[in-house]
């Protein structure tokens, strides 16, 4: 295709996009959360991106040049990716939704043990666990343990043998749990009816689908 083939007359109602800025973008990648109405607008506007005359490679006084075949191939691939994104939501966008605070305190059973668990995140949510704290207020248990319960498979986050009366055992960090996962605490070798203080702190995130 010659330069003459790429010449296009100016049209005052046409918005022109410089092709060089698409081939070599000036912005870093970003993540957006947009409304349904905004998606509808962008889907319709994107139809103009299929037109070669929307893009300008060079401005001349009486006309402009559209991208050559090589650049146009690159632009059409980028436009196709954008259209695919706009047709669905393949971006998982995480953001603070609400505080997570679960008080799973209780009393030691007659066997000298105490076991309690949080709920599980509902569909559409992920929970970020930041702190788990357990203490026996009045006596010294033989073992205090906190675990991730992954649908029946258990992974120890922290544990302490004979931590002392009124001494908290704490996990502090940051990790996510999702549906079918929960936090479980376990106190063994304590005195029946002892009050156990157990708290899980973090925050909830919504997953947009």
C-alpha positions in Angstrom: 0.0 0.0 0.0 1.5 3.4 -1.0 1.4 6.6 0.8 -1.3 7.9 -1.6 -3.5 4.9 -0.5 -3.1 6.0 3.1 -4.2 9.6 2.5 -7.5 10.5 4.0 -9.3 13.8 4.0 -10.0 15.6 7.2 -13.5 15.5 8.6 -14.5 17.9 11.4 -16.8 15.3 13.0 -14.1 12.6 13.1 -12.0 12.1 16.3 -8.5 11.1 15.3 -6.2 8.9 17.5 -2.5 9.0 16.9 -1.5 5.5 16.1 2.0 5.9 17.6 0.5 6.4 21.0 -1.4 3.0 20.7 1.6 1.1 19.3 3.8 2.7 22.0 1.5 3.6 24.9 2.3 6.5 27.2 0.4 5.1 30.2 1.1 2.1 32.5 -1.4 -0.7 32.8 -4.3 0.0 35.1 -7.4 -1.7 36.6 -10.8 0.0 36.4 -14.2 -0.9 37.9 -16.9 0.6 35.7 -20.7 0.5 35.7 -22.9 -1.4 33.4 -23.9 1.9 31.7 -20.3 2.8 31.1 -19.6 -0.6 29.6 -22.5 0.0 27.2 -21.0 3.3 26.1 -17.5 1.9 25.6 -18.8 -1.1 23.6 -20.5 1.2 21.2 -17.6 3.7 21.0 -15.2 0.8 20.4 -16.9 0.2 17.0 -15.1 3.2 15.7 -11.8 1.6 16.6 -12.4 -0.9 13.8 -12.1 1.9 11.2 -8.6 2.6 9.9 -9.6 6.2 9.3 -9.9 6.7 13.1 -6.1 6.5 13.4 -3.6 9.0 12.1 0.1 8.2 11.5 1.0 11.7 10.3 -0.7 15.0 9.8 -0.4 16.9 6.6 -2.0 20.3 5.7 -4.7 19.0 3.4 -5.0 15.4 4.6 -3.6 12.9 7.1 -2.0 9.5 6.7 -3.6 6.4 8.2 -1.3 3.7 9.7 0.6 1.4 7.3 -0.3 -2.3 7.1 2.2 -3.3 9.8 1.0 -0.7 12.4 -2.6 -1.4 11.5 -2.2 -5.1 12.2 -0.8 -4.2 15.6 -3.7 -1.8 16.3 -6.4 -4.3 15.3 -4.9 -6.8 17.7 -5.0 -4.3 20.6 -8.6 -3.3 19.6 -9.6 -7.0 19.6 -8.3 -7.4 23.1 -10.2 -4.4 24.3 -13.4 -5.6 22.7 -13.0 -9.0 24.4 -12.5 -7.3 27.8 -15.6 -5.2 27.2 -17.7 -8.2 26.3 -17.1 -9.8 29.7 -15.3 -9.2 33.0 -12.0 -11.0 32.9 -10.4 -8.6 35.4 -10.5 -9.7 39.0 -10.7 -6.5 40.9 -10.0 -6.6 44.6 -10.9 -3.9 47.0 -11.7 -3.3 50.6 -15.4 -4.1 51.2 -15.9 -4.4 55.0 -14.0 -5.2 58.2 -13.7 -8.9 59.1 -14.1 -9.4 62.9 -15.1 -12.8 64.2 -15.3 -13.4 67.9 -15.2 -17.2 68.3 -14.7 -17.1 72.1 -16.2 -19.7 74.3 -15.7 -22.0 77.3 -13.5 -25.1 77.6 -15.5 -28.3 77.4 -15.5 -31.0 80.1 -12.7 -32.8 78.3 -10.4 -29.9 78.8 -10.5 -29.0 75.1 -11.9 -26.0 73.2 -12.4 -26.0 69.4 -14.0 -23.2 67.4 -14.1 -22.0 63.8 -15.0 -19.0 61.8 -17.6 -19.0 59.0 -16.5 -19.4 55.4 -16.5 -16.5 52.9 -19.7 -16.5 50.8 -19.5 -16.7 47.0 -18.4 -13.3 45.7 -16.1 -12.6 48.7 -12.5 -13.2 49.7 -11.4 -12.6 53.2 -7.9 -11.3 54.1 -6.8 -12.8 57.5 -4.4 -10.5 59.3 -4.6 -11.4 63.0 -5.7 -14.5 65.0 -5.5 -14.3 68.7 -6.3 -16.9 71.4 -5.8 -16.9 75.2 -7.0 -18.9 78.2 -7.9 -16.2 80.8 -7.2 -18.1 84.0 -5.1 -21.3 83.4 -2.2 -22.6 81.4 -3.3 -25.1 78.6 -0.9 -27.7 77.3 -1.3 -26.6 73.7 -2.9 -23.6 71.9 -3.1 -23.9 68.1 -4.6 -21.9 65.2 -5.0 -23.4 61.7 -6.3 -22.9 58.2 -9.1 -25.4 57.6 -9.1 -25.9 53.8 -12.3 -27.9 53.4 -11.1 -30.5 55.9 -7.3 -30.2 55.3 -5.6 -28.4 58.2 -2.5 -26.2 58.1 -1.0 -24.8 61.3 -0.6 -21.0 61.3 0.9 -20.8 64.8 0.9 -22.9 68.0 2.4 -22.7 71.5 2.8 -25.4 74.1 2.0 -24.1 77.7 2.0 -20.4 76.8 1.0 -19.4 80.3 -2.2 -18.3 82.0 -3.7 -15.2 80.4 -0.9 -15.1 77.7 -2.2 -14.6 74.2 -1.0 -16.8 71.3 -1.1 -14.6 68.1 -0.8 -15.1 64.4 0.0 -11.9 62.6 0.4 -11.7 58.8 -1.8 -11.5 55.7 -3.3 -14.2 53.5 -6.6 -14.7 51.7 -9.2 -17.4 52.2 -12.2 -18.2 50.0 -15.3 -20.4 49.9 -14.9 -23.7 51.8 -11.9 -22.3 53.8 -12.1 -21.1 57.4 -9.9 -20.4 60.5 -10.0 -22.9 63.3 -8.6 -22.5 66.8 -7.8 -25.4 69.2 -7.0 -25.3 72.9 -6.0 -28.6 74.7 -5.2 -29.6 78.2 -7.0 -26.7 79.9 -9.4 -26.6 82.8 -13.1 -27.3 82.1 -15.3 -24.2 81.9 -12.3 -21.8 81.5 -13.2 -18.9 79.3 -11.3 -18.8 76.1 -10.9 -15.5 74.2 -10.5 -16.1 70.5 -10.6 -13.4 67.8 -10.0 -13.3 64.0 -9.4 -9.9 62.4 -8.9 -8.8 58.8 -11.0 -7.4 56.0 -13.4 -8.6 53.3 -13.0 -8.1 49.5 -15.6 -8.4 46.9 -14.8 -10.3 43.7 -16.7 -8.8 40.7 -17.8 -11.5 38.2 
